[in-house]
Amino acid sequence: MPVTWHKIASEITEIPFGPTGLVEMEVGGKKVCLARHEQRVYACAVKCPHAGGRMSAGFIDPLGNIVCPLHRYKFSLSRGYNVSGEGFYLKTYPVEHRPEGIFMGLERGGLFSL
């Protein structure tokens, strides 16, 4: 699927992450949850696929998984797989750290595109 890249920031310090390392932002007309873990940025869906909890109200565990605030379901930041065993999948978006800044990709022309 073709991807359109959107510049999020010139550097990681420009992104207004909260104390948990999470923030909800609009990128390319789509609301996403951005996460910071070990000086890398990750992007995922705003809501948990289980019960719709706002992922930005959750936290990142020591292993680098994003944890839903409602039922504590854990998801891999890089692949979206549910690592706590419930079988759900959290939509993730590609993020590239380039010399000119941090970019997030959004699919064009698919079910989850704009």
Backbone as XML, in Angstrom:
<?xml version="1.0"?>
<chain id="A" units="angstrom">
  <residue number="1" name="MET">
    <atom name="N" x="0.852" y="-1.178" z="0.000"/>
    <atom name="CA" x="0.000" y="0.000" z="0.000"/>
    <atom name="C" x="0.900" y="1.245" z="0.000"/>
  </residue>
  <residue number="2" name="PRO">
    <atom name="N" x="0.655" y="2.213" z="-0.864"/>
    <atom name="CA" x="1.457" y="3.445" z="-0.884"/>
    <atom name="C" x="1.304" y="4.228" z="0.423"/>
  </residue>
  <residue number="3" name="VAL">
    <atom name="N" x="2.375" y="4.888" z="0.817"/>
    <atom name="CA" x="2.394" y="5.649" z="2.069"/>
    <atom name="C" x="2.729" y="7.106" z="1.769"/>
  </residue>
  <residue number="4" name="THR">
    <atom name="N" x="2.026" y="8.021" z="2.440"/>
    <atom name="CA" x="2.345" y="9.443" z="2.397"/>
    <atom name="C" x="3.027" y="9.785" z="3.713"/>
  </residue>
  <residue number="5" name="TRP">
    <atom name="N" x="4.200" y="10.413" z="3.630"/>
    <atom name="CA" x="4.969" y="10.747" z="4.826"/>
    <atom name="C" x="4.663" y="12.167" z="5.283"/>
  </residue>
  <residue number="6" name="HIS">
    <atom name="N" x="4.465" y="12.340" z="6.582"/>
    <atom name="CA" x="4.153" y="13.632" z="7.182"/>
    <atom name="C" x="5.198" y="13.937" z="8.254"/>
  </residue>
  <residue number="7" name="LYS">
    <atom name="N" x="5.757" y="15.132" z="8.182"/>
    <atom name="CA" x="6.756" y="15.535" z="9.178"/>
    <atom name="C" x="6.056" y="15.850" z="10.493"/>
  </residue>
  <residue number="8" name="ILE">
    <atom name="N" x="6.482" y="15.184" z="11.555"/>
    <atom name="CA" x="5.921" y="15.399" z="12.887"/>
    <atom name="C" x="6.683" y="16.524" z="13.593"/>
  </residue>
  <residue number="9" name="ALA">
    <atom name="N" x="8.005" y="16.481" z="13.495"/>
    <atom name="CA" x="8.846" y="17.461" z="14.189"/>
    <atom name="C" x="10.255" y="17.418" z="13.604"/>
  </residue>
  <residue number="10" name="SER">
    <atom name="N" x="10.999" y="18.454" z="13.854"/>
    <atom name="CA" x="12.403" y="18.477" z="13.435"/>
    <atom name="C" x="13.254" y="17.621" z="14.363"/>
  </residue>
  <residue number="11" name="GLU">
    <atom name="N" x="12.874" y="17.591" z="15.638"/>
    <atom name="CA" x="13.570" y="16.757" z="16.610"/>
    <atom name="C" x="12.591" y="16.324" z="17.700"/>
  </residue>
  <residue number="12" name="ILE">
    <atom name="N" x="12.945" y="15.297" z="18.433"/>
    <atom name="CA" x="12.044" y="14.679" z="19.405"/>
    <atom name="C" x="11.602" y="15.648" z="20.505"/>
  </residue>
  <residue number="13" name="THR">
    <atom name="N" x="12.453" y="16.616" z="20.853"/>
    <atom name="CA" x="12.118" y="17.556" z="21.928"/>
    <atom name="C" x="10.967" y="18.493" z="21.560"/>
  </residue>
  <residue number="14" name="GLU">
    <atom name="N" x="10.615" y="18.588" z="20.289"/>
    <atom name="CA" x="9.505" y="19.443" z="19.855"/>
    <atom name="C" x="8.145" y="18.794" z="20.073"/>
  </residue>
  <residue number="15" name="ILE">
    <atom name="N" x="8.114" y="17.489" z="20.296"/>
    <atom name="CA" x="6.845" y="16.779" z="20.476"/>
    <atom name="C" x="6.439" y="16.893" z="21.945"/>
  </residue>
  <residue number="16" name="PRO">
    <atom name="N" x="5.203" y="17.357" z="22.222"/>
    <atom name="CA" x="4.786" y="17.620" z="23.610"/>
    <atom name="C" x="4.364" y="16.360" z="24.385"/>
  </residue>
  <residue number="17" name="PHE">
    <atom name="N" x="5.308" y="15.432" z="24.565"/>
    <atom name="CA" x="5.004" y="14.216" z="25.315"/>
    <atom name="C" x="4.696" y="14.552" z="26.771"/>
  </residue>
  <residue number="18" name="GLY">
    <atom name="N" x="3.722" y="13.825" z="27.329"/>
    <atom name="CA" x="3.418" y="13.964" z="28.745"/>
    <atom name="C" x="4.416" y="13.174" z="29.572"/>
  </residue>
  <residue number="19" name="PRO">
    <atom name="N" x="4.225" y="13.143" z="30.890"/>
    <atom name="CA" x="5.153" y="12.435" z="31.776"/>
    <atom name="C" x="5.217" y="10.929" z="31.518"/>
  </residue>
  <residue number="20" name="THR">
    <atom name="N" x="4.195" y="10.371" z="30.877"/>
    <atom name="CA" x="4.185" y="8.938" z="30.575"/>
    <atom name="C" x="4.845" y="8.626" z="29.234"/>
  </residue>
  <residue number="21" name="GLY">
    <atom name="N" x="5.279" y="9.664" z="28.512"/>
    <atom name="CA" x="5.890" y="9.451" z="27.205"/>
    <atom name="C" x="4.873" y="9.288" z="26.088"/>
  </residue>
  <residue number="22" name="LEU">
    <atom name="N" x="3.628" y="9.694" z="26.334"/>
    <atom name="CA" x="2.557" y="9.564" z="25.341"/>
    <atom name="C" x="1.901" y="10.909" z="25.082"/>
  </residue>
  <residue number="23" name="VAL">
    <atom name="N" x="1.401" y="11.076" z="23.852"/>
    <atom name="CA" x="0.657" y="12.277" z="23.499"/>
    <atom name="C" x="-0.258" y="11.953" z="22.318"/>
  </residue>
  <residue number="24" name="GLU">
    <atom name="N" x="-1.420" y="12.572" z="22.311"/>
    <atom name="CA" x="-2.350" y="12.440" z="21.186"/>
    <atom name="C" x="-2.183" y="13.663" z="20.302"/>
  </residue>
  <residue number="25" name="MET">
    <atom name="N" x="-1.984" y="13.424" z="18.999"/>
    <atom name="CA" x="-1.785" y="14.526" z="18.060"/>
    <atom name="C" x="-2.516" y="14.236" z="16.756"/>
  </residue>
  <residue number="26" name="GLU">
    <atom name="N" x="-2.693" y="15.279" z="15.974"/>
    <atom name="CA" x="-3.239" y="15.113" z="14.628"/>
    <atom name="C" x="-2.077" y="15.179" z="13.644"/>
  </residue>
  <residue number="27" name="VAL">
    <atom name="N" x="-1.986" y="14.163" z="12.811"/>
    <atom name="CA" x="-0.936" y="14.078" z="11.801"/>
    <atom name="C" x="-1.613" y="13.799" z="10.459"/>
  </residue>
  <residue number="28" name="GLY">
    <atom name="N" x="-1.435" y="14.673" z="9.501"/>
    <atom name="CA" x="-2.032" y="14.479" z="8.187"/>
    <atom name="C" x="-3.541" y="14.347" z="8.220"/>
  </residue>
  <residue number="29" name="GLY">
    <atom name="N" x="-4.191" y="15.043" z="9.165"/>
    <atom name="CA" x="-5.638" y="14.995" z="9.280"/>
    <atom name="C" x="-6.170" y="13.805" z="10.063"/>
  </residue>
  <residue number="30" name="LYS">
    <atom name="N" x="-5.298" y="13.005" z="10.654"/>
    <atom name="CA" x="-5.708" y="11.820" z="11.414"/>
    <atom name="C" x="-5.187" y="11.927" z="12.839"/>
  </residue>
  <residue number="31" name="LYS">
    <atom name="N" x="-6.050" y="11.644" z="13.829"/>
    <atom name="CA" x="-5.614" y="11.635" z="15.217"/>
    <atom name="C" x="-4.882" y="10.326" z="15.491"/>
  </residue>
  <residue number="32" name="VAL">
    <atom name="N" x="-3.709" y="10.452" z="16.091"/>
    <atom name="CA" x="-2.885" y="9.292" z="16.431"/>
    <atom name="C" x="-2.309" y="9.480" z="17.833"/>
  </residue>
  <residue number="33" name="CYS">
    <atom name="N" x="-1.858" y="8.391" z="18.408"/>
    <atom name="CA" x="-1.147" y="8.423" z="19.671"/>
    <atom name="C" x="0.332" y="8.265" z="19.352"/>
  </residue>
  <residue number="34" name="LEU">
    <atom name="N" x="1.143" y="9.204" z="19.811"/>
    <atom name="CA" x="2.596" y="9.108" z="19.652"/>
    <atom name="C" x="3.197" y="8.693" z="20.984"/>
  </residue>
  <residue number="35" name="ALA">
    <atom name="N" x="4.219" y="7.843" z="20.897"/>
    <atom name="CA" x="4.883" y="7.346" z="22.099"/>
    <atom name="C" x="6.378" y="7.546" z="21.969"/>
  </residue>
  <residue number="36" name="ARG">
    <atom name="N" x="7.022" y="7.866" z="23.094"/>
    <atom name="CA" x="8.478" y="7.992" z="23.129"/>
    <atom name="C" x="9.015" y="6.900" z="24.050"/>
  </residue>
  <residue number="37" name="HIS">
    <atom name="N" x="9.905" y="6.092" z="23.494"/>
    <atom name="CA" x="10.561" y="5.058" z="24.301"/>
    <atom name="C" x="12.004" y="4.946" z="23.845"/>
  </residue>
  <residue number="38" name="GLU">
    <atom name="N" x="12.939" y="5.105" z="24.780"/>
    <atom name="CA" x="14.370" y="5.046" z="24.499"/>
    <atom name="C" x="14.764" y="5.954" z="23.331"/>
  </residue>
  <residue number="39" name="GLN">
    <atom name="N" x="14.280" y="7.192" z="23.371"/>
    <atom name="CA" x="14.586" y="8.236" z="22.389"/>
    <atom name="C" x="14.170" y="7.891" z="20.962"/>
  </residue>
  <residue number="40" name="ARG">
    <atom name="N" x="13.163" y="7.039" z="20.831"/>
    <atom name="CA" x="12.549" y="6.743" z="19.530"/>
    <atom name="C" x="11.077" y="7.118" z="19.638"/>
  </residue>
  <residue number="41" name="VAL">
    <atom name="N" x="10.497" y="7.495" z="18.507"/>
    <atom name="CA" x="9.079" y="7.831" z="18.448"/>
    <atom name="C" x="8.343" y="6.704" z="17.734"/>
  </residue>
  <residue number="42" name="TYR">
    <atom name="N" x="7.185" y="6.349" z="18.266"/>
    <atom name="CA" x="6.311" y="5.333" z="17.685"/>
    <atom name="C" x="4.933" y="5.957" z="17.527"/>
  </residue>
  <residue number="43" name="ALA">
    <atom name="N" x="4.132" y="5.408" z="16.613"/>
    <atom name="CA" x="2.775" y="5.928" z="16.390"/>
    <atom name="C" x="1.789" y="4.772" z="16.334"/>
  </residue>
  <residue number="44" name="CYS">
    <atom name="N" x="0.621" y="4.981" z="16.949"/>
    <atom name="CA" x="-0.420" y="3.951" z="16.947"/>
    <atom name="C" x="-1.798" y="4.608" z="16.968"/>
  </residue>
  <residue number="45" name="ALA">
    <atom name="N" x="-2.813" y="3.763" z="16.895"/>
    <atom name="CA" x="-4.201" y="4.234" z="16.945"/>
    <atom name="C" x="-4.466" y="4.942" z="18.267"/>
  </residue>
  <residue number="46" name="VAL">
    <atom name="N" x="-5.410" y="5.858" z="18.250"/>
    <atom name="CA" x="-5.779" y="6.625" z="19.430"/>
    <atom name="C" x="-6.491" y="5.751" z="20.460"/>
  </residue>
  <residue number="47" name="LYS">
    <atom name="N" x="-7.305" y="4.788" z="19.987"/>
    <atom name="CA" x="-8.130" y="3.978" z="20.896"/>
    <atom name="C" x="-7.700" y="2.520" z="20.910"/>
  </residue>
  <residue number="48" name="CYS">
    <atom name="N" x="-7.819" y="1.915" z="22.081"/>
    <atom name="CA" x="-7.541" y="0.490" z="22.250"/>
    <atom name="C" x="-8.586" y="-0.314" z="21.464"/>
  </residue>
  <residue number="49" name="PRO">
    <atom name="N" x="-8.171" y="-1.366" z="20.765"/>
    <atom name="CA" x="-9.126" y="-2.163" z="19.989"/>
    <atom name="C" x="-10.072" y="-2.990" z="20.857"/>
  </residue>
  <residue number="50" name="HIS">
    <atom name="N" x="-9.794" y="-3.119" z="22.137"/>
    <atom name="CA" x="-10.651" y="-3.925" z="23.023"/>
    <atom name="C" x="-11.888" y="-3.157" z="23.479"/>
  </residue>
  <residue number="51" name="ALA">
    <atom name="N" x="-11.684" y="-2.034" z="24.175"/>
    <atom name="CA" x="-12.824" y="-1.313" z="24.741"/>
    <atom name="C" x="-12.770" y="0.189" z="24.478"/>
  </residue>
  <residue number="52" name="GLY">
    <atom name="N" x="-11.897" y="0.623" z="23.575"/>
    <atom name="CA" x="-11.874" y="2.030" z="23.174"/>
    <atom name="C" x="-11.177" y="2.976" z="24.123"/>
  </residue>
  <residue number="53" name="GLY">
    <atom name="N" x="-10.378" y="2.464" z="25.044"/>
    <atom name="CA" x="-9.636" y="3.348" z="25.949"/>
    <atom name="C" x="-8.666" y="4.224" z="25.177"/>
  </residue>
  <residue number="54" name="ARG">
    <atom name="N" x="-8.488" y="5.462" z="25.622"/>
    <atom name="CA" x="-7.552" y="6.388" z="24.974"/>
    <atom name="C" x="-6.139" y="5.963" z="25.334"/>
  </residue>
  <residue number="55" name="MET">
    <atom name="N" x="-5.391" y="5.543" z="24.319"/>
    <atom name="CA" x="-4.046" y="5.033" z="24.560"/>
    <atom name="C" x="-3.130" y="6.099" z="25.162"/>
  </residue>
  <residue number="56" name="SER">
    <atom name="N" x="-3.366" y="7.362" z="24.854"/>
    <atom name="CA" x="-2.534" y="8.432" z="25.395"/>
    <atom name="C" x="-2.728" y="8.603" z="26.908"/>
  </residue>
  <residue number="57" name="ALA">
    <atom name="N" x="-3.793" y="8.021" z="27.473"/>
    <atom name="CA" x="-4.026" y="8.063" z="28.917"/>
    <atom name="C" x="-3.386" y="6.868" z="29.621"/>
  </residue>
  <residue number="58" name="GLY">
    <atom name="N" x="-2.760" y="5.979" z="28.847"/>
    <atom name="CA" x="-2.095" y="4.813" z="29.417"/>
    <atom name="C" x="-0.655" y="5.132" z="29.774"/>
  </residue>
  <residue number="59" name="PHE">
    <atom name="N" x="0.207" y="4.132" z="29.629"/>
    <atom name="CA" x="1.627" y="4.324" z="29.929"/>
    <atom name="C" x="2.447" y="3.312" z="29.135"/>
  </residue>
  <residue number="60" name="ILE">
    <atom name="N" x="3.754" y="3.473" z="29.194"/>
    <atom name="CA" x="4.675" y="2.542" z="28.537"/>
    <atom name="C" x="5.361" y="1.738" z="29.628"/>
  </residue>
  <residue number="61" name="ASP">
    <atom name="N" x="5.302" y="0.415" z="29.514"/>
    <atom name="CA" x="5.934" y="-0.425" z="30.535"/>
    <atom name="C" x="7.452" y="-0.487" z="30.311"/>
  </residue>
  <residue number="62" name="PRO">
    <atom name="N" x="8.211" y="-1.047" z="31.250"/>
    <atom name="CA" x="9.678" y="-1.090" z="31.123"/>
    <atom name="C" x="10.177" y="-1.843" z="29.885"/>
  </residue>
  <residue number="63" name="LEU">
    <atom name="N" x="9.360" y="-2.736" z="29.323"/>
    <atom name="CA" x="9.764" y="-3.471" z="28.125"/>
    <atom name="C" x="9.460" y="-2.725" z="26.835"/>
  </residue>
  <residue number="64" name="GLY">
    <atom name="N" x="8.833" y="-1.550" z="26.954"/>
    <atom name="CA" x="8.529" y="-0.746" z="25.771"/>
    <atom name="C" x="7.190" y="-1.051" z="25.142"/>
  </residue>
  <residue number="65" name="ASN">
    <atom name="N" x="6.267" y="-1.631" z="25.899"/>
    <atom name="CA" x="4.913" y="-1.887" z="25.403"/>
    <atom name="C" x="3.990" y="-0.767" z="25.863"/>
  </residue>
  <residue number="66" name="ILE">
    <atom name="N" x="3.036" y="-0.392" z="25.024"/>
    <atom name="CA" x="2.041" y="0.601" z="25.424"/>
    <atom name="C" x="0.915" y="-0.142" z="26.137"/>
  </residue>
  <residue number="67" name="VAL">
    <atom name="N" x="0.462" y="0.414" z="27.262"/>
    <atom name="CA" x="-0.526" y="-0.243" z="28.112"/>
    <atom name="C" x="-1.809" y="0.587" z="28.135"/>
  </residue>
  <residue number="68" name="CYS">
    <atom name="N" x="-2.930" y="-0.060" z="27.806"/>
    <atom name="CA" x="-4.229" y="0.618" z="27.797"/>
    <atom name="C" x="-4.627" y="0.991" z="29.228"/>
  </residue>
  <residue number="69" name="PRO">
    <atom name="N" x="-5.193" y="2.192" z="29.424"/>
    <atom name="CA" x="-5.557" y="2.616" z="30.777"/>
    <atom name="C" x="-6.784" y="1.890" z="31.343"/>
  </residue>
  <residue number="70" name="LEU">
    <atom name="N" x="-7.612" y="1.294" z="30.498"/>
    <atom name="CA" x="-8.844" y="0.675" z="31.004"/>
    <atom name="C" x="-8.640" y="-0.709" z="31.609"/>
  </residue>
  <residue number="71" name="HIS">
    <atom name="N" x="-8.063" y="-1.625" z="30.854"/>
    <atom name="CA" x="-7.943" y="-3.009" z="31.312"/>
    <atom name="C" x="-6.506" y="-3.520" z="31.343"/>
  </residue>
  <residue number="72" name="ARG">
    <atom name="N" x="-5.556" y="-2.617" z="31.114"/>
    <atom name="CA" x="-4.124" y="-2.927" z="31.162"/>
    <atom name="C" x="-3.658" y="-3.904" z="30.087"/>
  </residue>
  <residue number="73" name="TYR">
    <atom name="N" x="-4.371" y="-3.951" z="28.964"/>
    <atom name="CA" x="-3.892" y="-4.756" z="27.841"/>
    <atom name="C" x="-2.624" y="-4.104" z="27.310"/>
  </residue>
  <residue number="74" name="LYS">
    <atom name="N" x="-1.633" y="-4.926" z="26.954"/>
    <atom name="CA" x="-0.337" y="-4.425" z="26.501"/>
    <atom name="C" x="-0.139" y="-4.734" z="25.027"/>
  </residue>
  <residue number="75" name="PHE">
    <atom name="N" x="0.434" y="-3.758" z="24.312"/>
    <atom name="CA" x="0.672" y="-3.890" z="22.880"/>
    <atom name="C" x="2.102" y="-3.479" z="22.538"/>
  </residue>
  <residue number="76" name="SER">
    <atom name="N" x="2.715" y="-4.193" z="21.598"/>
    <atom name="CA" x="4.037" y="-3.837" z="21.099"/>
    <atom name="C" x="3.949" y="-2.499" z="20.379"/>
  </residue>
  <residue number="77" name="LEU">
    <atom name="N" x="4.812" y="-1.564" z="20.734"/>
    <atom name="CA" x="4.822" y="-0.263" z="20.057"/>
    <atom name="C" x="5.261" y="-0.384" z="18.604"/>
  </residue>
  <residue number="78" name="SER">
    <atom name="N" x="6.132" y="-1.322" z="18.320"/>
    <atom name="CA" x="6.653" y="-1.429" z="16.955"/>
    <atom name="C" x="5.744" y="-2.208" z="16.018"/>
  </residue>
  <residue number="79" name="ARG">
    <atom name="N" x="5.010" y="-3.198" z="16.527"/>
    <atom name="CA" x="4.189" y="-4.034" z="15.632"/>
    <atom name="C" x="2.709" y="-4.074" z="15.965"/>
  </residue>
  <residue number="80" name="GLY">
    <atom name="N" x="2.310" y="-3.594" z="17.122"/>
    <atom name="CA" x="0.903" y="-3.554" z="17.487"/>
    <atom name="C" x="0.344" y="-4.846" z="18.048"/>
  </residue>
  <residue number="81" name="TYR">
    <atom name="N" x="1.169" y="-5.897" z="18.113"/>
    <atom name="CA" x="0.673" y="-7.171" z="18.630"/>
    <atom name="C" x="0.373" y="-7.077" z="20.113"/>
  </residue>
  <residue number="82" name="ASN">
    <atom name="N" x="-0.696" y="-7.732" z="20.514"/>
    <atom name="CA" x="-1.113" y="-7.795" z="21.916"/>
    <atom name="C" x="-0.175" y="-8.762" z="22.644"/>
  </residue>
  <residue number="83" name="VAL">
    <atom name="N" x="0.668" y="-8.259" z="23.529"/>
    <atom name="CA" x="1.662" y="-9.099" z="24.203"/>
    <atom name="C" x="1.171" y="-9.650" z="25.539"/>
  </residue>
  <residue number="84" name="SER">
    <atom name="N" x="-0.018" y="-9.232" z="25.982"/>
    <atom name="CA" x="-0.544" y="-9.752" z="27.242"/>
    <atom name="C" x="-1.507" y="-10.915" z="27.028"/>
  </residue>
  <residue number="85" name="GLY">
    <atom name="N" x="-1.673" y="-11.360" z="25.767"/>
    <atom name="CA" x="-2.366" y="-12.611" z="25.494"/>
    <atom name="C" x="-3.843" y="-12.565" z="25.165"/>
  </residue>
  <residue number="86" name="GLU">
    <atom name="N" x="-4.445" y="-11.393" z="25.049"/>
    <atom name="CA" x="-5.884" y="-11.334" z="24.789"/>
    <atom name="C" x="-6.243" y="-11.472" z="23.315"/>
  </residue>
  <residue number="87" name="GLY">
    <atom name="N" x="-5.274" y="-11.353" z="22.417"/>
    <atom name="CA" x="-5.520" y="-11.581" z="20.997"/>
    <atom name="C" x="-5.923" y="-10.371" z="20.173"/>
  </residue>
  <residue number="88" name="PHE">
    <atom name="N" x="-5.838" y="-9.182" z="20.707"/>
    <atom name="CA" x="-6.197" y="-7.979" z="19.959"/>
    <atom name="C" x="-4.983" y="-7.427" z="19.215"/>
  </residue>
  <residue number="89" name="TYR">
    <atom name="N" x="-5.231" y="-6.542" z="18.260"/>
    <atom name="CA" x="-4.168" y="-5.907" z="17.488"/>
    <atom name="C" x="-4.410" y="-4.404" z="17.475"/>
  </residue>
  <residue number="90" name="LEU">
    <atom name="N" x="-3.394" y="-3.638" z="17.857"/>
    <atom name="CA" x="-3.449" y="-2.185" z="17.852"/>
    <atom name="C" x="-2.805" y="-1.679" z="16.569"/>
  </residue>
  <residue number="91" name="LYS">
    <atom name="N" x="-3.533" y="-0.899" z="15.805"/>
    <atom name="CA" x="-3.010" y="-0.352" z="14.557"/>
    <atom name="C" x="-1.796" y="0.520" z="14.854"/>
  </residue>
  <residue number="92" name="THR">
    <atom name="N" x="-0.695" y="0.266" z="14.138"/>
    <atom name="CA" x="0.509" y="1.082" z="14.261"/>
    <atom name="C" x="0.810" y="1.745" z="12.923"/>
  </residue>
  <residue number="93" name="TYR">
    <atom name="N" x="1.601" y="2.786" z="12.972"/>
    <atom name="CA" x="1.983" y="3.535" z="11.781"/>
    <atom name="C" x="3.503" y="3.614" z="11.726"/>
  </residue>
  <residue number="94" name="PRO">
    <atom name="N" x="4.069" y="3.577" z="10.516"/>
    <atom name="CA" x="5.532" y="3.669" z="10.416"/>
    <atom name="C" x="6.034" y="5.060" z="10.791"/>
  </residue>
  <residue number="95" name="VAL">
    <atom name="N" x="7.149" y="5.077" z="11.492"/>
    <atom name="CA" x="7.808" y="6.335" z="11.862"/>
    <atom name="C" x="9.265" y="6.215" z="11.443"/>
  </residue>
  <residue number="96" name="GLU">
    <atom name="N" x="9.766" y="7.253" z="10.785"/>
    <atom name="CA" x="11.176" y="7.286" z="10.377"/>
    <atom name="C" x="11.867" y="8.483" z="11.017"/>
  </residue>
  <residue number="97" name="HIS">
    <atom name="N" x="13.036" y="8.218" z="11.576"/>
    <atom name="CA" x="13.899" y="9.262" z="12.112"/>
    <atom name="C" x="14.923" y="9.568" z="11.026"/>
  </residue>
  <residue number="98" name="ARG">
    <atom name="N" x="14.788" y="10.739" z="10.401"/>
    <atom name="CA" x="15.670" y="11.146" z="9.304"/>
    <atom name="C" x="16.500" y="12.353" z="9.743"/>
  </residue>
  <residue number="99" name="PRO">
    <atom name="N" x="17.580" y="12.653" z="9.016"/>
    <atom name="CA" x="18.372" y="13.843" z="9.368"/>
    <atom name="C" x="17.544" y="15.130" z="9.374"/>
  </residue>
  <residue number="100" name="GLU">
    <atom name="N" x="16.533" y="15.209" z="8.503"/>
    <atom name="CA" x="15.714" y="16.424" z="8.432"/>
    <atom name="C" x="14.517" y="16.425" z="9.378"/>
  </residue>
  <residue number="101" name="GLY">
    <atom name="N" x="14.344" y="15.362" z="10.179"/>
    <atom name="CA" x="13.270" y="15.336" z="11.156"/>
    <atom name="C" x="12.649" y="13.966" z="11.355"/>
  </residue>
  <residue number="102" name="ILE">
    <atom name="N" x="11.527" y="13.966" z="12.065"/>
    <atom name="CA" x="10.787" y="12.740" z="12.371"/>
    <atom name="C" x="9.529" y="12.738" z="11.514"/>
  </residue>
  <residue number="103" name="PHE">
    <atom name="N" x="9.311" y="11.641" z="10.792"/>
    <atom name="CA" x="8.195" y="11.528" z="9.858"/>
    <atom name="C" x="7.342" y="10.317" z="10.193"/>
  </residue>
  <residue number="104" name="MET">
    <atom name="N" x="6.015" y="10.462" z="9.991"/>
    <atom name="CA" x="5.082" y="9.362" z="10.171"/>
    <atom name="C" x="4.392" y="9.081" z="8.846"/>
  </residue>
  <residue number="105" name="GLY">
    <atom name="N" x="4.206" y="7.814" z="8.518"/>
    <atom name="CA" x="3.566" y="7.421" z="7.272"/>
    <atom name="C" x="2.105" y="7.057" z="7.459"/>
  </residue>
  <residue number="106" name="LEU">
    <atom name="N" x="1.276" y="7.525" z="6.537"/>
    <atom name="CA" x="-0.143" y="7.155" z="6.502"/>
    <atom name="C" x="-0.427" y="6.478" z="5.164"/>
  </residue>
  <residue number="107" name="GLU">
    <atom name="N" x="-1.127" y="5.357" z="5.224"/>
    <atom name="CA" x="-1.473" y="4.618" z="4.008"/>
    <atom name="C" x="-2.432" y="5.428" z="3.155"/>
  </residue>
  <residue number="108" name="ARG">
    <atom name="N" x="-2.285" y="5.290" z="1.843"/>
    <atom name="CA" x="-3.194" y="5.925" z="0.890"/>
    <atom name="C" x="-4.008" y="4.852" z="0.188"/>
  </residue>
  <residue number="109" name="GLY">
    <atom name="N" x="-5.299" y="5.064" z="0.069"/>
    <atom name="CA" x="-6.150" y="4.206" z="-0.751"/>
    <atom name="C" x="-6.513" y="2.860" z="-0.168"/>
  </residue>
  <residue number="110" name="GLY">
    <atom name="N" x="-6.651" y="2.748" z="1.145"/>
    <atom name="CA" x="-7.041" y="1.483" z="1.751"/>
    <atom name="C" x="-8.145" y="1.696" z="2.774"/>
  </residue>
  <residue number="111" name="LEU">
    <atom name="N" x="-8.516" y="0.636" z="3.452"/>
    <atom name="CA" x="-9.566" y="0.676" z="4.451"/>
    <atom name="C" x="-9.246" y="1.672" z="5.560"/>
  </residue>
  <residue number="112" name="PHE">
    <atom name="N" x="-7.960" y="1.773" z="5.955"/>
    <atom name="CA" x="-7.570" y="2.652" z="7.056"/>
    <atom name="C" x="-6.980" y="3.963" z="6.585"/>
  </residue>
  <residue number="113" name="SER">
    <atom name="N" x="-7.090" y="4.261" z="5.307"/>
    <atom name="CA" x="-6.510" y="5.509" z="4.806"/>
    <atom name="C" x="-7.467" y="6.669" z="5.049"/>
  </residue>
  <residue number="114" name="LEU">
    <atom name="N" x="-6.984" y="7.847" z="4.722"/>
    <atom name="CA" x="-7.785" y="9.063" z="4.918"/>
    <atom name="C" x="-8.911" y="9.148" z="3.910"/>
  </residue>
</chain>
